[in-house]
Amino acid sequence: MTTVIDQHAVGIRCPCGAGKPLAEAFHTPTRRYVRCPACDLVFRDPRPTHETLEEYFREDYDRDYGEVEASDDRQPVFQSVLRHLSSYRSPPGTLLDIGCGDGEFLMLCREAGWHCSGIELSKQAALRATHKGVPILSPHAMEGGEWAQHFDVVTLINVLETVADPAIMLQHTRTLLAPGGLVIVRATNGSFHVSMRTPARWIGSQYDQAFHWYLYSPRAISVLMEGAGLTVLSVRNSVPSRGPLSPAHPWFSRLKWTLSRSVLWLLSQTLYFVTSGHLVWAPSFEIIAQRRGSR
């Protein structure tokens, strides 16, 4: 039975702005997730505040996840995003990566001919990026307005899952784009992960597919982008990362990731091509949108 939640009583509302009652999507021992029937977005309730998130990513994220995600297991992801972008825009031009980590994606873009900058909250990750020669802008540059209409491309690779409000983030992103500029987002595919919660438990998933604040479907993120003044151009499956394949990880985890990555990617791509791109079912997807208007 679906539980309908009175968002007025508990003070929650979907970032898309719809006033429809939210339904409980699922819960874990420590987290509760709700679904918006208007846009299909699944998100954690309660959501953390902007201040809480900023402090965590600035001080603690790098120790928990950042250094691990800086390893070369992310290279297939970065290459996939760059290939997708290259189908719509070629360098030279200015590119900003929001949540750039240690700058590995920007190094790849710079080799391709882009003039690159990054924004990163994590002090340690930003320091590593700076040592690689990547220009790092202030995390508050988006709100300040000094970079308005400056960038031909803005990328957000697995960033919108962990922001306080994705609608506000996309609105800020639009202001950074030059007229006709592109934004490319890689996001966790909630349509995949929610449906895989039970199978994930069967094979011992520690996180029970509830490791982000937001779980997107292509429809959910398209609604948010359109509301922010962006026109969606393309949605497709995103190549999975290589995963935890170093000897530091247990052999079972490495085997499980290798098998699931290979099988699920093949299945996802088959469904994508058979349905002419209408069924996007990989663990993550990429979406490209263009800024509307000249001001």
LINVEN-V797307 format. One record per backbone hydrogen bond with DSSP energy under -0.5 kcal/mol. CO is the residue of the C=O (numbers start at 1). NH is the residue of the N-H. If there is no record, write none. Layout:
CO | NH
CO | NH
//
This chain:
2 | 4
3 | 24
5 | 7
5 | 22
6 | 9
6 | 10
7 | 11
7 | 12
14 | 17
18 | 14
22 | 5
23 | 35
26 | 33
31 | 28
32 | 45
33 | 25
33 | 26
34 | 43
35 | 23
35 | 37
36 | 40
41 | 36
42 | 215
43 | 34
49 | 53
50 | 54
51 | 55
52 | 56
53 | 57
54 | 58
55 | 59
56 | 60
56 | 61
58 | 123
60 | 64
61 | 65
61 | 66
62 | 67
65 | 69
66 | 70
68 | 71
71 | 74
72 | 75
73 | 242
74 | 77
74 | 78
75 | 79
76 | 80
77 | 81
78 | 82
79 | 83
80 | 84
81 | 85
82 | 86
83 | 87
84 | 87
85 | 88
85 | 89
93 | 115
94 | 152
94 | 153
95 | 117
96 | 98
96 | 155
97 | 100
97 | 119
98 | 157
100 | 103
103 | 107
104 | 108
105 | 109
106 | 110
107 | 111
108 | 112
109 | 113
109 | 114
110 | 113
114 | 116
115 | 95
116 | 135
117 | 97
118 | 137
119 | 99
119 | 100
122 | 126
123 | 127
124 | 128
125 | 129
126 | 130
127 | 131
128 | 132
129 | 132
129 | 134
130 | 133
133 | 135
135 | 118
135 | 137
137 | 120
138 | 141
140 | 144
141 | 145
141 | 147
145 | 148
147 | 150
151 | 178
152 | 182
153 | 96
154 | 184
155 | 98
156 | 158
156 | 186
159 | 162
160 | 163
161 | 213
161 | 214
165 | 169
166 | 170
167 | 171
168 | 172
169 | 173
170 | 174
171 | 175
172 | 176
173 | 176
173 | 177
174 | 177
175 | 149
176 | 150
176 | 151
178 | 181
181 | 291
182 | 154
183 | 289
184 | 156
185 | 287
186 | 158
187 | 285
188 | 190
188 | 216
189 | 192
189 | 193
190 | 194
191 | 195
192 | 196
194 | 197
196 | 200
197 | 201
198 | 202
199 | 203
200 | 205
201 | 204
207 | 210
213 | 44
215 | 42
216 | 190
216 | 191
217 | 221
218 | 222
219 | 223
220 | 224
221 | 225
222 | 226
223 | 227
224 | 228
225 | 228
225 | 230
226 | 229
229 | 292
230 | 232
231 | 290
234 | 288
236 | 286
243 | 245
246 | 249
250 | 254
251 | 255
252 | 256
253 | 257
254 | 258
255 | 259
256 | 260
257 | 261
258 | 262
259 | 263
260 | 264
261 | 265
262 | 266
263 | 267
264 | 268
265 | 269
266 | 270
267 | 271
268 | 272
269 | 273
270 | 274
271 | 275
272 | 277
273 | 276
275 | 278
278 | 280
279 | 281
283 | 189
284 | 238
285 | 187
286 | 236
287 | 185
288 | 233
288 | 234
289 | 183
290 | 231
293 | 180
//
